[in-house]
Amino acid sequence: MNLKIAAVHRGGDTEPIVFLHGFGTSKEDYTDITQRHDFAGRAFLAYDAPGCGATECADLGAIDVPFLVDTARAMLDRAGIGRYHLVGHSLGGLTALLLAHREPGRVLSFVNIKGTLAPEDCEPTRQVLSHQNQGDVFGQFVEGIRHAPGYSSGLYAANLPHKVRRGAVHSIFRSVLELADHGDLLNKFLALPFPRMYLYGEECASLSYLPSLDAHGVELAEIPHSGHLPLYSNPVATWKRIAAFYAGDLSQRIPAARRW
């Protein structure tokens, strides 16, 4: 397949952080790492996934989550990366989970930013696909996000038409739903053998699986004044919390009484 990846990276002596963005966002979500003193000198790689941003892909209909996992694996090889830290948001969190599940020995840690772990994470996608014969799936998704209450919904909706190729939307959505319903994602995440953090906005604090994550040793990070897009709504707190995870600063953990 003809594929040209748009990427940004920085070298260094430490194992790199590999950033995977979500559906309708891009590698630029993560470029503020270069402005953060707590990440000074930290090697990293971020790129636009096929079907998104400035990356070019000849066959948009072939893009699904397994294809995104294969792309991530190829990017690691192309960059000469052996072991690495993972950060993934939403669709990128799902991609990162399957990548880590495939080769857990290469991953040093995983910050999962509201990545898909259960069917409850996919309701907007499910609703749109259930009405796919009534018009444009992508257009309905964008309008639904635009009118949804929640932090950064308007900003996200405005970005979507510019950051996603319409030809990739249906195959990606179908793949995400199939994995959410039948991919045993939660158990895959719980079984990973390295430090993990699940980061989410306060609007997502009612997710049913959070107690299970906590009980299995996953560090939880609830970001105030945000929802599904904490890097948009509260980027300072989000970067600070990720930095604390890498520093092993347990004082940043959410007190149990505040969680549920």
C-alpha positions as CSV (number, residue, x, y, z in Angstrom):
1,M,0.0,0.0,0.0
2,N,1.2,3.5,-0.8
3,L,1.6,5.1,2.6
4,K,3.5,8.3,3.5
5,I,3.6,9.0,7.3
6,A,3.9,12.6,8.7
7,A,5.9,12.4,11.9
8,V,7.7,14.5,14.5
9,H,10.5,13.1,16.7
10,R,13.3,14.0,19.0
11,G,16.3,11.8,19.8
12,G,18.0,11.4,23.2
13,D,19.7,9.0,25.5
14,T,16.6,7.7,27.2
15,E,14.1,5.2,25.9
16,P,11.6,7.3,23.9
17,I,7.9,8.0,24.5
18,V,5.8,6.9,21.5
19,F,2.6,9.0,21.2
20,L,-0.5,7.7,19.4
21,H,-3.3,10.3,18.9
22,G,-7.0,9.7,18.8
23,F,-9.7,9.7,16.1
24,G,-10.0,13.2,14.7
25,T,-6.9,14.6,16.4
26,S,-3.2,14.5,15.3
27,K,0.4,14.4,16.3
28,E,0.3,18.0,17.2
29,D,-1.7,17.0,20.4
30,Y,1.7,16.0,21.8
31,T,4.2,18.5,20.5
32,D,4.0,20.6,23.7
33,I,6.3,18.1,25.2
34,T,9.1,20.2,23.7
35,Q,7.9,23.1,25.9
36,R,7.7,21.1,29.2
37,H,10.8,21.4,31.4
38,D,9.8,18.1,33.1
39,F,10.3,16.3,29.7
40,A,13.5,18.2,28.8
41,G,15.8,15.9,26.7
42,R,13.2,13.1,26.6
43,A,13.2,11.3,23.3
44,F,9.8,10.9,21.6
45,L,8.0,10.0,18.5
46,A,4.6,11.2,17.4
47,Y,3.0,10.7,14.0
48,D,-0.3,11.1,12.1
49,A,-2.1,7.8,11.8
50,P,-3.2,6.6,8.4
51,G,-6.4,8.4,7.4
52,C,-5.6,11.4,9.7
53,G,-3.7,14.6,9.7
54,A,-1.0,15.0,7.1
55,T,-0.3,11.3,6.5
56,E,-1.2,10.1,3.0
57,C,-2.7,6.7,2.4
58,A,-3.8,5.4,-1.0
59,D,-6.4,2.9,0.2
60,L,-8.5,4.6,2.9
61,G,-11.0,1.8,3.0
62,A,-8.3,-0.6,4.2
63,I,-7.7,1.3,7.4
64,D,-8.9,-0.4,10.5
65,V,-7.5,-0.9,14.0
66,P,-5.3,-3.9,13.1
67,F,-3.9,-1.8,10.3
68,L,-3.1,1.0,12.7
69,V,-1.3,-1.5,15.0
70,D,0.7,-2.8,12.0
71,T,1.6,0.8,11.1
72,A,2.8,1.6,14.7
73,R,4.9,-1.6,14.6
74,A,6.4,-0.5,11.3
75,M,7.1,3.0,12.6
76,L,9.0,1.6,15.6
77,D,11.2,-0.5,13.3
78,R,11.8,2.4,10.9
79,A,12.9,4.6,13.7
80,G,15.1,1.9,15.2
81,I,13.2,1.9,18.5
82,G,13.6,-1.2,20.7
83,R,12.0,-0.5,24.1
84,Y,9.8,2.4,24.6
85,H,7.1,4.1,26.7
86,L,3.6,4.3,25.3
87,V,1.0,7.1,25.5
88,G,-2.2,6.8,23.5
89,H,-5.5,8.7,23.5
90,S,-8.9,7.3,22.5
91,L,-8.4,5.4,19.2
92,G,-4.6,5.8,19.9
93,G,-5.1,4.2,23.3
94,L,-6.8,1.2,21.7
95,T,-4.1,0.9,19.1
96,A,-1.5,1.2,21.9
97,L,-3.2,-1.5,23.9
98,L,-3.2,-4.0,21.0
99,L,0.4,-3.1,20.2
100,A,1.5,-3.7,23.8
101,H,-0.5,-6.9,24.0
102,R,1.3,-8.2,20.9
103,E,4.9,-7.4,22.2
104,P,4.7,-6.6,25.9
105,G,8.4,-7.2,26.4
106,R,9.2,-4.0,24.4
107,V,7.0,-1.7,26.4
108,L,8.2,0.0,29.5
109,S,5.0,1.7,30.6
110,F,1.6,2.7,29.2
111,V,-0.4,5.9,29.8
112,N,-3.8,5.2,28.4
113,I,-5.7,8.5,27.9
114,K,-9.4,7.4,27.8
115,G,-8.7,4.6,25.4
116,T,-11.5,2.2,24.5
117,L,-11.8,-0.7,27.0
118,A,-15.5,-1.6,26.9
119,P,-18.6,-1.2,24.8
120,E,-19.7,1.8,27.0
121,D,-16.8,3.8,25.5
122,C,-18.3,3.6,22.0
123,E,-21.9,4.9,22.2
124,P,-21.6,7.9,19.9
125,T,-20.0,5.6,17.2
126,R,-22.6,2.9,17.7
127,Q,-25.5,5.4,17.4
128,V,-24.1,6.8,14.2
129,L,-23.5,3.4,12.6
130,S,-27.0,2.2,13.5
131,H,-28.4,5.0,11.3
132,Q,-25.8,4.7,8.5
133,N,-28.5,4.3,5.8
134,Q,-30.0,7.7,6.7
135,G,-27.2,9.9,5.4
136,D,-23.5,10.7,5.9
137,V,-22.1,8.7,8.8
138,F,-19.2,11.1,9.3
139,G,-21.4,14.2,9.0
140,Q,-23.8,12.8,11.6
141,F,-20.9,12.0,14.0
142,V,-19.5,15.6,13.7
143,E,-22.9,17.2,14.3
144,G,-23.5,14.9,17.3
145,I,-20.2,15.9,18.8
146,R,-20.8,19.6,18.0
147,H,-24.1,19.6,20.0
148,A,-23.0,17.3,22.8
149,P,-22.5,18.9,26.2
150,G,-19.0,18.5,27.5
151,Y,-15.6,20.1,27.7
152,S,-14.0,20.8,24.3
153,S,-16.8,19.3,22.2
154,G,-17.1,22.3,20.0
155,L,-13.3,22.5,19.4
156,Y,-13.1,18.8,18.6
157,A,-16.1,19.0,16.2
158,A,-14.5,21.9,14.4
159,N,-11.3,20.0,13.9
160,L,-12.7,16.7,12.7
161,P,-13.4,17.6,9.0
162,H,-9.9,18.8,8.7
163,K,-8.1,16.0,10.4
164,V,-9.9,12.8,9.2
165,R,-10.3,11.5,5.6
166,R,-13.9,10.6,5.1
167,G,-13.0,7.4,3.2
168,A,-11.4,5.9,6.3
169,V,-14.2,6.7,8.8
170,H,-16.6,3.7,8.2
171,S,-13.9,1.0,8.4
172,I,-12.3,2.5,11.5
173,F,-15.7,2.8,13.3
174,R,-16.6,-0.7,12.4
175,S,-13.3,-2.0,13.7
176,V,-13.5,-0.1,16.9
177,L,-17.0,-1.4,17.7
178,E,-16.0,-5.0,16.9
179,L,-13.0,-4.8,19.3
180,A,-15.0,-3.0,22.0
181,D,-17.7,-5.7,21.9
182,H,-15.6,-8.8,21.3
183,G,-11.9,-8.0,21.8
184,D,-11.7,-8.7,25.6
185,L,-10.0,-5.3,25.8
186,L,-10.3,-4.8,29.6
187,N,-8.7,-8.1,30.4
188,K,-5.9,-7.4,27.9
189,F,-5.2,-4.1,29.6
190,L,-5.2,-5.6,33.1
191,A,-2.8,-8.4,32.0
192,L,-0.1,-6.1,30.8
193,P,3.1,-6.7,32.9
194,F,4.4,-3.1,33.2
195,P,3.3,0.1,34.9
196,R,0.0,1.5,33.5
197,M,-1.9,4.6,34.1
198,Y,-5.5,5.3,32.9
199,L,-6.0,9.0,32.5
200,Y,-9.5,10.5,32.0
201,G,-11.4,13.7,32.5
202,E,-13.8,14.3,35.4
203,E,-16.8,13.9,33.1
204,C,-15.8,10.3,32.6
205,A,-15.5,9.5,36.3
206,S,-18.6,7.2,36.2
207,L,-17.0,4.6,33.9
208,S,-18.0,1.2,35.2
209,Y,-14.6,-0.3,34.9
210,L,-12.6,2.2,36.9
211,P,-12.9,0.2,40.2
212,S,-11.6,-2.9,38.4
213,L,-8.6,-0.9,37.1
214,D,-7.8,0.3,40.5
215,A,-8.1,-3.1,42.1
216,H,-5.7,-4.5,39.6
217,G,-2.9,-2.0,40.2
218,V,-3.6,0.5,37.4
219,E,-2.8,4.0,38.5
220,L,-5.8,6.3,37.9
221,A,-5.5,9.9,37.0
222,E,-8.7,12.0,36.9
223,I,-8.1,15.4,35.3
224,P,-10.4,18.2,36.5
225,H,-12.4,20.5,34.1
226,S,-12.2,18.0,31.2
227,G,-13.8,15.0,29.7
228,H,-12.8,12.8,26.8
229,L,-10.2,15.3,25.6
230,P,-8.1,16.3,28.6
231,L,-5.2,17.5,26.5
232,Y,-7.6,20.1,24.9
233,S,-9.6,21.1,28.0
234,N,-6.8,21.0,30.7
235,P,-3.4,20.4,29.0
236,V,-1.4,21.8,31.9
237,A,-2.9,19.4,34.4
238,T,-2.6,16.5,32.0
239,W,1.1,17.0,31.2
240,K,1.8,17.5,34.9
241,R,0.0,14.2,35.7
242,I,1.9,12.3,33.0
243,A,5.2,13.7,34.2
244,A,4.4,12.6,37.8
245,F,3.7,9.1,36.5
246,Y,7.1,8.9,34.9
247,A,8.7,10.4,38.1
248,G,6.9,7.8,40.3
249,D,5.2,10.6,42.3
250,L,2.5,8.7,44.1
251,S,1.3,11.9,45.9
252,Q,-0.6,12.8,42.7
253,R,-2.9,9.8,42.9
254,I,-6.6,10.4,43.4
255,P,-7.8,9.8,47.0
256,A,-10.0,6.8,47.0
257,A,-12.9,8.7,48.6
258,R,-13.1,11.0,45.6
259,R,-13.2,8.4,42.9
260,W,-16.7,6.9,43.0
